[in-house]
């Protein structure tokens, strides 16, 4: 049950709301017994539940994704380092098509997906995406390339920006700034065009976008502003119209992987404990054959930017999933190894040179990182021979001009062990030097896994699925094995880089497959309650018209790590302050703490606004009651509202981007 912090829970309370034009400090509750409400004369809005309750609805009533039927589901896996799309027709849900192979590609790297790289012309128009962007940029003359805007690994900005907004900016390789929303929209528009072209070619006629349900994947540890940002970018890209939000679903990456993994046939995966593909079962059986009712498993999604962990329990025979512990993880993706390599270069050649080289020769810097990427993939625990990394000619040349001596001289002078200069013009790295670049990132992941397995909710884990591009690293695989000591079977799907993409398609076909989730944060609003001596702190007391009130009380909608079923709603009723009021705006607060008493406590922050547009619902009734239902059991928080007197729907929206 949702804990409501009013001492008169059953009693109907009076409510005052602010209009959009009023500047108010925060939400205040007035009890029905008080006349007049303190909110009116203080210029403060008062809010309170008229009927606080937490209700479970049947799936049939509440599945937020029911609506128009779609012919096809197209999922876009928008990754930090690589991206792609896949699709399935609703009539053939088992047949998942992955996108056509891309032009270009690197030696030893599967090009089923394309790099998340984007190129804009000097006048900031979209030019190309993926391999095409990278190759074109590489071929530009250095005097020309500095005017073009090339961006890569930009997805992490949505995770690392504290006050993310529509105006958040990114830096291109040449140092110029561009609006993040434009870049994300360009990328999504590119995938829309590619997918529609492929579907049209298959159909032999132009395929109508209205027949597509789109799915975009995001890390589970992303906060609500980042999820909303992706949705806004999709609207801007024309993926779906704003007035049909149901056409787009935001999928959480480890959830998508989990949905796919539970359907895996045993010949489609490797048990790294035994390095076999069958594990004693017939190869045509799926993991479900090895799973029984109530089995628990962990999915570790190791991507380019983030590592995401989710803990699920399978509910047979339907194969529905229940989340046992809130999604966790952090910025421990494989790009951390790239940063370590950059730090190594700074140590050898000096940070001043590296900074200058990146700005003056951006295309050559990209080349150097591509060369490092292919050697990074060759790192393994038992490797004995060195790894050679090509230094672009312009690096060697620019260094000599910058420092007045050679790259070879710099390597000899530096105190960096295990890195030498080869006569073929390469950096020669001893395997220990390469492994050292992996260590900080892998240590973060292992520490996080260790902490997760220490939680009481995370016990009796039968399988651990390693997915995402970074999961292919033998160094990471060995570290996970050593940490688990055989407590769980470690499973890696054969198409590990496409696991999330395929799972996202399955999720789009049946969004109700995950029946129970855990709330990542505590959410609520600020209210005013009757002051109770001994219960409330004296500094929170407010006296108005002879009545004592306690300010800043946190009315909890849902608590951190609380189980919430799909379709479960938190219900609150609100009343406009004046009959003529058109819009009700309520501040939403959140915290990582499970129990919150006041909105002024440390760690509690304003994170969004609930907006109720009550135009057109005017009534002759003395009081208007707007009943609001908020859903927390989906991948995004949703709000619906209705005018009780007229039964008319009220437009309700939650905004986490405009603070």
N, C-alpha and C positions, 0 to 999 in steps of 0.2 A: 504493500500500500504506500501511496505517496504521503509523506509526512507533511501536514499543513500546520503552520506555526501560529494559528489563531487560537486563543484560549476558548473561544465560543464557536467551535467548528460547526455545530449544527445550526447556529443562529444566522439568519440572513443579515448581511452587513451592507451599510450604505457605501457607495463608491463614487469618487470624484476622479475625473480624468483630465489630462491636459489636451488642449488643441495643439496643432502643429505650430501655431504662431506663438503660443505661450512659452516662455523660457522657465523651465521648472527644475528644481534641484533633483528631487526623486520622488518615487511613488510612495504615497502615504495612504494608509487605511483609516477610515473612520467607522466606528461602530454605529449601528442603526440607532442606538439609544442616544447618541450625541446629536444635539441640534445647536447651531449649525455645524457642518463639517469643518474641522480646522483647516482643511486644505484650501477652502475657498478664500479665506482671508489671508492666508500665508502665501498665496501665489504658488502653492505646491499641488501637484496632482495627487489624488488619493486613489489607490487601487486595492481591491481585495477580491478574493473569491466570494461570490454569493453562495456557491455550492461546491466547495472544494471536493474533488473526488478523483479517483484513479480507476479507470474502467477498462476491462478486457472485452474486446469485441471479437466476434467470430471473424475468421479470415475472409469469409465470403462477403461480409459487409465492408471490411476495412482494407482490403488489399489496395494500396494506393496506386498500384500499377495496372489495375484493370481499366478498360476503356476501349479505344478503337483497336481492332485486330490488325496486326502487322503481318506482312508477307515474309519479311526477312529481318533478322537481327544482325546489326553490324557493330562490332566492338572495336574500339581504338585503344590500344595499349600505348599510352603516351609516356614513354620512359625517360629517365634522365640521360642515358647514353644512347639508347636505341628505341625505335618505335615501329608500330605496324598495325595492321587491322586484320580481322577475320570475320567471317559471317556464316550464318546458317539459315536455311529457309524453315519456316515454322512447320511445314509439312514433312521435312526431313531433319528433325532436330539432332539426330545422331551424326549427321554428316556435316562436319565443320570444315569450311574452306578457308585456308590461309591465303593471304594476298599473293599475287604473282611475285616471282623473284625480281629483285631490283637490279637495275643496271649498275655496274660498278662493283665495289666490294673490295675487301682486303684479303691478302693471302692468308689462308688458315682461319678465316672468320666466316661463319655461316651468314649469308646475306638474305635470310628469310625476312629479317627486319632491316630497317635502314637507320643510319645514325640520326639522332635528334639534333640535326644541324639545319640552320636556316640562313638564307642569304637575301639581303635586300639591296636594291640598286642604290647608287649615291643619292637619288632623290626619294629614298625610303619606300619604294614600291616592292612588293613581293617578287622575287626572282626565281628561287628554287629551294627545295627541301631535300635533306638526306644526302645520299652519295652525289647526286647531281650538284647540290650546293657546294659540297666539299671539293669536288673535282674542278668545278668552274672557278672557285675561289683560288684553288691551288695554281691554276693555269694563268691567273691574272698577273700582269707585270706588277712588280712591287710598287712602282709609282702610282699605278692605278688602284691596286688592291686596298690601299689605305683609305680610299674614299668609299669603298663598299662596306656594308654592315653585315658582319658574319657573327652568328651567335651559336653557342653550343652549351650543353649542360646547364641550361637556364631554368629547368624545371625546379631545381632546388631552391630557387629564390622564393617560391611560394611557401616553402617549409621554414625558411630561415628569417623571413621578414616578419618582425613583431607586429607592426601595424599595417598589415596588408590592405591595400585599397585598389580601386579601379585606376588610380594614378601612379601606382608603383612602377618604377622604371628598372630597366636592365641595361647592362653595359655590353656593347658589341666589342669584337676583338680589337677594333681600332680606338676604343675608349669612348666612342660616342654613345649617348644615352637614347634609349627608345622606350616607349610605353609597353610594359609587359603584356597588357591585355591585347595589344595589336599583334604581338609576336605569337601568342597562344592562339589567337583567332586565325592568323595566317596558316599556322600549322594544322589546325583542325579543318580549315577550308580545303587545304591540300588533300587531307585524307578523305574528306567528303567527295572531292572531285575524282580521286583515284577509285574509290569504292563504287561510286555511281557509274563510272566508265566501265569497270569490270562487270557490274551487274547488268548494264545495258548491253554489253557485248554478249553476255550469256543469254539474255532474254531476246536478243535480236531486235530490240526496240528500246526507245529511251525509257529508263527506269525512273519511276516517280518517287521522289524523296519522301513523300507522305506515307509511303508503304513501308518505310524503314523505322524500326525502333533502334535508336543509337545507344550505345553503352560506352562510357569513358571510364578508364581505370585510374584510381588515385591511391596513394599509400593509406593504410588504415590509420596511421598515426597523425595524418593531417588534421588540423583543426577545421572547424566549420567555415571560417573565412576562405581558406584555400579551396575547399570543395565548391563553395559558392562562386569563387573566382573562375573555376573551370566551367561552371554552368554559364556564367556571363560570357565567357569567351566563345562557348558553343552558340549562344544566341547571336553574338556579333558575327560569327563565321557563317551564319545561316544554316547551321546543322539542323536546328529545330526552331520553330517560331516561339517567341516568348509566351504567346497565349495558348501554347500546347506543351506545357512543361513535362507532361507524362511521356512524351515521345523520347525523352532523354533520361537515362538512368545513370547515376554515378555508382560505380562498383568499386569495392575496396579490394586492393590487389591480393592480399593473402586469402581473403574470402573466395575470390575467383579461383585462386590456385587450389584451395580446399575442395571446392565444388568439382573441379576437374580431377583432382587426385583420388577422390573416393570412387570415381568411375573407371580408374585405370585398370587395364588388363595387366596381368603380371608379366607378360612379355614386353610391356611398354615401359618397364622401369628397372632400376638397378638397386639391389640391396647392398649398400657399400660395406656392410659387415661381412658379407660372403662373396661380394662381387659377382653374384649370379643374378639371372633375370627371372628365375622361377620360384625360388624359395620353397620348394617342396609342393607347390600347387600346380595344377594344370595351367599352361600358359594362356588358355582362353578364359580362365576365371578372372574376375576383377578383384580389386583390393577388398571389396565387400565380402568376397569369399573368405578372406582372412580376417574380416571384421565381424564382431557379433554385437548384438544390441547393447548400447551404452559404451562402446569402445571410445577411448579418448585419444586424440592425436594432436600434434603441434605442427603448424606450417610455418617454416622460416623462409620468408621471401627475401632473398639477397639480391638486391638490384644495384643499379649504378649509383644512385644517390642515397637511398635509405635501406635499412633492414627492418622488416615488419614481422612481428610474430603474432600468431593467433592460435587460440586453443579451442578445439571443437570436440563435440561428442556426437556420435552418429546415432540417429533414431530410426531403427528399421521397423517395418519393411520398406517404407517410402524413401529412406535415405535422407530424411530431413536433418538439418544440422542445428546444434545449439552451442552458442559461445559460452565457454566456462570462465574465461577471465578476459578483462578488457584488453583490446589490442595494444601492443607495446612495441618498442623499437627505438630507432634513432638514426641520425645521419651517418650511418656506418657502411655506406655502399662502397663499391669498388673505386669510385673516383677519389676516395681517401688515399689510395695507393698512388694515384697520379699526383696528388698534392705532396706526398712524401718524396716522389721522384723530383718534383720541382724544387723542394727544399734541398735535396741532394745536389741538384745543379747549382743552386744558390751558394751552397757551401763550397763547391769546387770553383765556380766562375764568378761568384759575387752577386748579391741580390740586385745591386745597381745595374749590372750588365743584363741580367735576366729580365728585369722590368723594362729596360730600354729595348731589348731585342723583341719582346712581345709586342711592343707598340710600333716599333719601326719595321719589323719583319713579321707581321701577324700570320701570314700564310705559311712561312717557314716554321714558325712555332707550332702550328697545327700539324705540319708534316712530322715534326719531331715527336709529338705526342701520339701520332698514328704509329710511328715506328716503335715507340715504347709499348703501346697497346698490344701489338702482336707478340712482343717478347714477354710481356706480362703474362700472357696466356700460356707460355711455355714453362712458367715457374712450377716446380714440383718438389715435394719433400726429399725425394731420393735423387734429385738431379746433381750431377757432379761436374759436367762441362759448363764453361762460361756462356753467358748470354750476350750477344753482340747487338748494340743499338746504333743504327746509322745516324750520324750527325749531318744535317743538311749542309751543303757547301756554304750557304749564306751565313750559317751559324759560325763556322770556322773562320770565314772571311771577315764577318762583322766583329768577331771577338778580337782578331788581330788588329783591326782598325781602332777598336775601342780601348784595348789595353796596351797595344804595342808589343805584345808577345803572343806566342802560339797557344792553341788549346792544349797541346802536348805538355808545354811548359807549366800551364795551370794545373794539370793533373799531377805532375811530378811534385809541384810545390804544395798542393793541398794535402791535408792529413787524412784524406778519405781512404779507408782500407778497402781492399777487394774491388776497386774500380781502376782500370788501367786504360791506356790508349793503345789501340792496335794499329799496325802499319797500314791497314786497309781503310783508315779514316773512321774508325768506330770506337764507341765506348765499350770496353769489355768488362762486363759485370760478373764477378764471382757469384755462384748461386746463393751464398750466404748474404751477399749485399742485396740481391733481389728479395730474398725472404725477409730481410730486415725492413724493406719497404711495406711488406704486407702486415708485419707484426702489430702496429698500433690499431689498425682497422680490425684485424681478426681478434685481437685481445678485447676490444669493445664488444664484439658480437658474442664471444665466449662468456664474458662477464655478464652480459644481459641474459643469455641463455641460462647461466648458473643461477642468477637471481630469480628468473622465471620458474625454474624447476624446484626452487626452494619454497614457492608459494603453496599453501595448503590446498588450494583449488587445483593445482597442477600436479596431480599424483596419478600413478598407474597409467602413464602415457605409453600406448602400444607402438605407435609409429611416430617418427619425426620426418616430415617431408621437407627436403631441401629444394627450393625452386628459385627461379630468377637466374639471370646471366652469371652472376658471381658464384652461384652454387656449383658451377663447373670447375671451380678452382680446386685442384687436389690439396693445396695447402689448407684451405678452409675445411674441406671434407675431413682431412686428418684431424684437425683441431676439434671439430664437433665430435668425432669418434672418441677421441681421448677424453673429452669432457663428459660424455655420457656413460662411459664404462659399460656398455652393453645394456643400459637400463631400457632403451627403446630401440626398435629397428629403424635404421636410417635409410630412407627411400629417396631415390632421385629419379624423376621421370626422364625417359630418353630425350624427349623434346623439351628440355628444361627451360629454354628461353621462350618457349611458346605456351607454357603451362597457364600463365595468367591470361593470355589472350584467348585461349580456348575456353577457359573457365568463365571468362567474362561473357562469352557468347551464350554459354549454358545458363548463366545468371540472367541474361536478358530474356531468354526463352521462358524462364520460371523464376521470377524475383522472390517468390515466397518460399524458396527452398531453405533459406536460413530463418528458422522460426523464432529463435531467441538470441538477442544480442546483449552486450553489457555496455552501459553508458560510460563513455570515456571521462566525463566530467560531471560535476554536480551543477544543475541549472536551476535558476529560480528568479524571483523578483523581490524588490524591496517594498516592504509594507509597514503600516503603522498599527500597532496593537494597543489595547488597553494596558496601562502600566500596572504591574503587579509588584508590590513591595517584596523585596527578598529574592525575587526571580529575575528582575531586570536591573541592569546597572544604572545607578543614579544619573550618570552623565548622558544617558539616552532619554531621560525624562523630558517631556514637553507638556506644558500646561496651557490649555486653550479653553477659554470660556468655562473655567472651573473644572474641566475634565483633564485627567493626567493620561498622557500617551507615551508609549515607548516607540522611538523612531528607529529606522534602519533595520527593522526585523527582516530576515531572509526567509521568504516563503519558498520552500523547496518544491520544485516540480518533479525532479528526479535526482537521485544521488549517484555519485561516482561509483562505478563498478556494480550498480544495481542491475539485476536481470530485467530485461524488458522484452515482452513478446511482440512479434510483428502484429501490428494492428491495435496494440494497447495504447490507450490515449489518456492524457492527463487533462481533466476538464476544469475550467475556471469560467466564472461569469462576471462580466464587467458592465458598468452603466456609464453612459456619457455624462459629463458634468452639467451640460446644458442641452436642452432639447434641440437647439440648432447646430450642435457640434457635428462636424462631418467626419473627423478622423480621430481615432484614439491611438496614442503612441505610448507603449510601455517598454521601459528599459529591462533588458534581460542580463542577469549576472551569472558568472560561472566561477568554479573553483575546482582544484584538484583534490581538495579535502572532501571526505565523505559527509561529515557533519559540519554544517555552517549555521551560526546563530545570527550574524549580522552582516549586512553588505559592506560594512566598514572594516571587517576583519582583514588581516594580512592574507594575501593570496587570492582574495576575491576581487574580480574585475568586471567592469561592464563589458559585455562581449557582443551585444546585439540589441535590436529593437523588434518588438512585435507591433505590427501596424494593422489596425482594423479600420477599414474604409466603410463607414456607415451611411454614406450618401444613398438616398433612394429608399431608406428603410424607416423614414419618419412615420410616427404613429401618434394617435390621439391619447394613447395611454400615458398616465402620469410618469411612469418610470419605464425606460427601455432597458431590457436585459439582453446583452450580447453574450451568447454562450460560445466559448472558445474551446476547441479540442486540439491538443498538441500531440503529435506522434513522435516518439523517441526511439522506436524499434526498427527504423529503417536506416539506410546509409546516410540520409539527410534528415534534418528535423523539419517536420511539416506542421502547418497550422491550418485549421478550418474553423469557420465561425458561422453562427446562424442567429438571426434576430428572433428571440423566443416568441414575442407577441404575434409576429406576422409569418413566422417560419421561413422567412426569406434568407437566402445565403448572403453572408457578409464577406466581402473580399478581405482575406487575411494573409499577411505575408510576414516572414521573419527575415530580417536583414542583418548579416554579420559583417558586411564589408564597409558600410558607412558608419563611422563612429563619430 
